[in-house]
Amino acid sequence: MSLVILFVATSLIFLIADAVMLRSVIQPVFARHLGDALYEGGFRLLPAVLFYLT
């Protein structure tokens, strides 16, 4: 059971850190270099979940 708790805790920490990095570092870089090619319809959950699960 403790292994499951460690896995869940580690996953949450990783996802929070990844979300912070994507918002504060990667998004401005992408916006500067890709400009109008970025999708402006907002966050899409299904592609994000599929990306992380595969």
C-alpha distances in whole Angstrom, upper triangle without the diagonal:
4,5,5,7,9,10,11,13,14,16,17,19,20,21,23,25,26,27,29,30,32,33,35,36,36,37,40,41,41,43,46,46,45,47,48,45,42,41,42,41,37,34,33,29,29,30,28,25,26,27,23,22,25
4,5,5,6,9,10,10,12,14,15,16,18,20,21,22,24,26,27,28,30,32,33,34,34,36,39,39,39,42,44,44,44,45,47,45,41,40,41,40,37,33,33,29,30,31,28,25,27,27,23,22,25
4,5,5,6,9,10,10,12,14,15,16,18,20,21,22,24,26,27,28,30,32,32,32,34,37,37,37,40,42,42,41,43,44,42,39,38,39,38,35,32,31,27,27,28,25,23,24,24,20,19,22
4,5,5,6,9,10,10,12,14,15,16,18,20,21,22,24,26,27,28,30,31,31,32,35,36,35,38,40,40,40,42,42,40,37,36,37,36,33,29,28,24,24,25,23,20,22,22,18,17,20
4,5,5,6,8,10,11,12,14,15,17,18,20,21,23,24,26,27,29,30,30,31,34,35,35,37,40,40,40,41,42,40,37,36,36,35,32,28,28,24,25,26,23,21,23,23,19,19,22
4,6,5,6,8,10,11,12,14,15,16,18,20,21,22,24,26,27,28,28,30,33,33,33,36,38,38,38,40,41,39,36,35,36,35,32,28,28,25,25,26,23,21,23,22,18,18,21
4,6,5,6,9,10,10,12,14,15,16,18,20,21,22,24,26,26,26,28,31,31,31,33,36,36,35,37,38,36,33,32,33,33,29,26,25,22,22,23,20,17,19,19,15,15,17
4,5,5,6,9,10,10,12,14,15,16,18,20,21,22,24,25,25,26,30,30,30,32,35,35,34,36,37,35,32,31,31,30,27,23,23,20,20,21,18,16,18,18,14,14,17
4,5,5,6,9,10,11,12,14,15,17,18,20,21,23,24,24,26,29,29,30,32,34,35,34,36,37,35,32,31,32,31,28,24,24,21,22,23,20,18,20,20,16,17,20
4,5,5,6,9,10,11,12,14,15,16,18,20,21,22,22,24,27,27,27,30,32,32,32,34,35,34,30,30,31,30,27,23,24,21,22,22,18,17,19,18,14,15,18
4,5,5,6,9,10,10,12,14,15,16,18,20,20,20,22,25,25,25,28,30,30,30,31,33,31,28,27,28,27,24,20,20,17,18,18,15,13,15,15,11,12,15
4,5,5,6,9,10,11,12,14,15,17,18,19,20,21,24,25,25,27,29,30,30,31,32,30,27,26,27,26,22,19,19,16,18,19,15,14,17,16,13,14,17
4,6,5,6,8,10,11,12,14,16,17,18,18,20,23,23,24,26,28,29,29,30,32,31,27,27,27,27,23,20,21,19,21,21,17,16,19,18,14,16,19
4,6,5,6,8,10,10,12,14,15,16,16,18,21,21,21,24,26,26,26,28,29,28,25,24,25,25,22,19,19,17,19,18,14,14,16,15,11,14,16
4,5,5,6,9,10,10,12,14,15,15,16,19,20,20,22,24,25,24,26,27,26,22,22,22,22,19,15,16,14,15,15,11,11,14,13,10,12,15
4,5,5,6,9,10,11,12,14,14,15,18,19,20,21,24,25,25,26,27,26,23,22,22,22,19,16,17,15,18,18,14,14,17,16,13,16,19
4,5,5,6,9,10,11,11,12,14,17,17,18,20,22,23,24,25,27,26,22,22,23,23,20,17,19,17,20,19,15,16,19,17,14,17,19
4,5,5,6,9,10,10,10,12,15,15,15,18,20,20,21,22,24,22,19,19,20,21,18,15,16,15,17,16,12,13,16,13,11,15,16
4,5,5,6,9,10,10,11,14,15,15,16,19,20,20,21,22,21,18,17,18,18,14,12,14,13,16,15,11,13,16,14,12,16,18
4,6,5,6,8,9,10,12,14,15,16,18,20,20,21,23,22,19,19,19,20,16,14,17,16,19,18,15,17,19,17,16,19,21
4,5,5,5,6,9,11,11,12,14,16,17,18,19,21,21,17,18,19,20,17,15,17,17,20,18,15,17,19,17,15,19,20
4,6,6,5,6,9,10,10,12,14,15,15,16,18,17,14,15,15,17,14,12,14,14,17,15,12,15,17,14,14,18,19
4,6,6,5,8,10,11,11,14,15,16,16,18,17,14,14,14,16,13,11,14,15,18,17,14,17,19,17,17,20,22
4,6,6,7,9,11,12,13,15,16,16,19,19,16,17,17,19,16,15,18,19,22,20,18,20,23,20,20,23,25
4,6,6,7,9,10,11,13,14,15,18,18,15,17,18,20,17,17,19,20,23,20,18,21,22,19,19,23,24
4,6,5,6,9,10,11,12,13,16,15,12,14,15,18,16,15,17,18,20,18,15,18,20,17,17,21,21
4,5,5,6,9,10,10,11,13,13,10,11,12,14,12,12,15,17,19,17,15,18,20,17,18,22,22
4,5,5,6,9,10,10,13,13,11,14,14,17,15,15,18,20,23,21,19,22,24,21,22,25,26
4,5,5,6,8,10,13,13,11,14,15,18,17,17,20,22,23,21,19,23,24,20,21,25,25
4,5,5,5,7,10,9,8,11,12,15,15,15,17,19,21,18,17,20,21,18,20,23,23
4,6,5,5,8,9,7,10,11,14,14,15,17,20,22,20,19,22,23,21,22,26,26
4,6,6,10,11,10,14,14,18,18,19,21,24,26,23,22,26,26,24,25,29,28
4,6,9,9,10,14,15,18,19,19,21,24,25,22,21,25,25,22,24,28,27
4,6,6,6,10,12,15,16,17,19,21,23,20,19,23,23,21,23,26,25
4,6,6,10,10,14,15,17,19,22,23,21,21,25,25,23,25,28,28
4,5,8,9,12,14,16,18,21,23,20,21,24,25,23,25,28,28
4,7,9,12,14,15,16,19,20,17,18,22,22,20,23,25,25
4,6,9,10,12,13,16,17,15,15,19,19,18,20,23,23
4,6,7,9,10,13,15,13,14,17,18,17,19,22,22
4,6,9,10,14,16,15,15,19,20,19,21,24,24
4,7,8,12,14,13,14,17,18,18,20,23,24
4,6,10,12,12,12,15,17,17,18,21,22
4,6,9,9,9,11,14,14,15,17,19
4,6,6,7,9,11,11,13,15,16
4,6,5,6,9,10,11,12,14
4,5,5,6,9,10,11,12
4,6,5,6,9,10,11
4,5,5,6,9,10
4,5,5,6,9
4,6,5,6
4,6,6
4,6
4
